Amino acid sequence: MTTKRRKSSGGFTFAEVMGAILVLTIAVLGASAYRYHATLDTRKAELQTTAARMASMLCETWRGAEEPNTFDPVAYFGTELAIDSMDIHDGPRTPTDFEVLGTYRIVVNGVDHRTALFWRDVYSGLRALTVIVVWDWDPYNHPLGPYKYASQSFTLTTYVVN
């Protein structure tokens, strides 16, 4: 007596189904991680662009002021910008060989930026005007200790003939 073998019904084995689920899971997790990091990088780029624009605006306005030694961004920008003067110790730390014009708190799109304006005479008749803008500001819980630079910063320098 001969027995005939039955043909396979054309289904998938358990191992094949589990392998397909594993591949799909890895693909979905990879796509999710890509999307998360792309969104995070976009936010970081927006913050850095805002800081760069703010530094450029302050630097160029200060450069164009009639008297750079008495430039006051709070008075100049008035109600156009959410800007307040701060104590020098609450702002970013500035180099010791520079003269500090002032430190300011500027809020843009709900993000707190701390800004320091300082200058130094490079040569006779040539002055460097520098603006530091920092965000993600938490001076008391900074890994390097209190009153260190914030985790993100942007520095811009321009020169004027005085």
C-alpha positions in Angstrom: 0.0 0.0 0.0 1.3 3.3 -1.0 0.3 6.5 0.8 0.2 9.8 -0.8 1.7 12.8 0.8 -0.5 15.7 1.3 0.6 18.9 -0.3 1.3 21.8 2.0 -1.7 24.1 2.3 0.4 27.2 1.5 0.4 28.8 5.0 3.3 30.3 6.9 5.1 28.5 9.7 5.3 29.9 13.1 9.0 30.7 12.7 8.3 32.7 9.5 5.6 34.7 11.2 7.8 35.5 14.2 10.7 36.5 11.8 8.4 38.8 9.9 7.1 40.4 13.2 10.7 40.9 14.3 11.7 42.6 11.1 8.7 44.9 11.2 9.3 45.8 14.8 12.9 46.7 14.1 11.8 48.8 11.1 9.1 50.6 13.1 11.4 51.3 16.1 14.1 52.6 13.7 11.6 55.0 11.9 10.3 56.2 15.3 13.9 56.9 16.6 14.7 58.7 13.3 11.6 60.9 13.7 12.3 61.6 17.3 15.9 62.7 16.7 14.9 64.7 13.6 12.4 66.6 15.7 14.9 67.1 18.5 17.5 68.4 16.1 15.0 70.8 14.5 14.2 72.2 17.9 17.9 72.7 18.7 18.5 74.4 15.3 15.6 76.7 16.0 17.0 77.7 19.4 20.5 78.3 17.9 19.1 80.3 15.0 17.1 82.5 17.4 20.2 83.1 19.5 22.3 83.9 16.4 19.7 86.4 15.2 19.4 87.9 18.7 23.2 88.3 18.9 23.4 89.8 15.4 20.6 92.2 16.2 22.2 93.3 19.5 25.7 93.5 18.0 24.7 95.6 15.0 22.4 97.9 17.0 25.2 98.4 19.5 27.7 99.0 16.7 25.4 101.7 15.2 24.8 103.5 18.4 26.1 107.1 18.7 27.8 106.4 22.0 28.7 102.7 22.3 29.8 103.1 26.0 26.3 104.0 27.1 24.2 101.8 24.8 21.2 100.4 26.6 19.2 97.7 24.8 16.3 97.9 27.3 15.8 101.6 26.4 16.5 101.1 22.7 14.1 98.2 22.1 11.5 99.3 24.6 8.3 97.2 24.2 9.4 95.6 20.9 11.4 93.0 22.8 10.9 91.3 26.1 14.2 92.4 27.6 15.2 93.2 31.2 18.4 94.3 32.8 20.0 91.8 35.2 22.7 91.8 37.9 26.1 91.0 36.3 26.4 87.9 38.4 23.2 86.4 37.1 24.3 86.5 33.5 26.9 84.6 31.5 30.4 84.8 32.7 32.5 87.2 30.6 36.3 87.2 30.1 38.3 89.2 32.7 40.1 91.4 30.1 36.8 92.9 28.8 34.6 95.7 30.1 31.0 94.6 30.7 28.4 96.9 29.3 25.5 94.9 30.9 23.7 91.6 31.2 20.1 91.1 30.1 17.4 88.5 30.2 15.5 88.2 26.9 12.5 86.0 26.4 11.7 84.8 22.9 9.0 82.3 22.1 8.8 81.3 25.8 12.5 80.6 26.0 14.7 82.4 28.5 17.9 83.7 27.0 20.7 85.4 29.1 22.8 87.9 27.3 26.0 89.7 28.1 27.4 92.6 26.2 31.1 93.4 26.7 33.8 95.3 24.9 37.6 95.7 24.7 39.9 98.1 22.9 42.0 95.9 20.6 44.2 98.6 19.3 44.2 102.4 19.6 41.0 103.4 17.7 39.6 99.9 17.3 37.1 98.3 19.7 35.8 94.8 19.8 32.1 94.5 20.7 31.0 91.1 21.8 27.6 89.6 22.6 27.1 86.2 24.3 23.6 84.6 24.2 23.0 81.5 26.3 19.9 79.4 26.7 19.0 76.2 28.7 20.1 78.4 31.6 20.2 76.7 35.0 23.2 78.2 36.9 22.6 76.4 40.2 22.3 72.9 38.7 25.0 73.1 36.1 27.3 70.1 36.1 30.4 72.3 36.4 28.9 74.2 39.4 27.1 77.5 39.9 27.6 80.5 37.6 29.2 78.5 34.8 28.3 78.8 31.2 24.9 77.4 30.2 24.7 74.3 28.2 24.1 76.2 24.9 25.6 79.5 23.9 26.3 81.6 20.9 29.0 84.3 20.7 29.3 87.1 18.2 31.9 89.8 17.9 32.0 92.9 15.7 34.5 95.8 15.5 34.0 99.6 15.5 36.4 102.4 15.0 36.3 104.7 18.0 
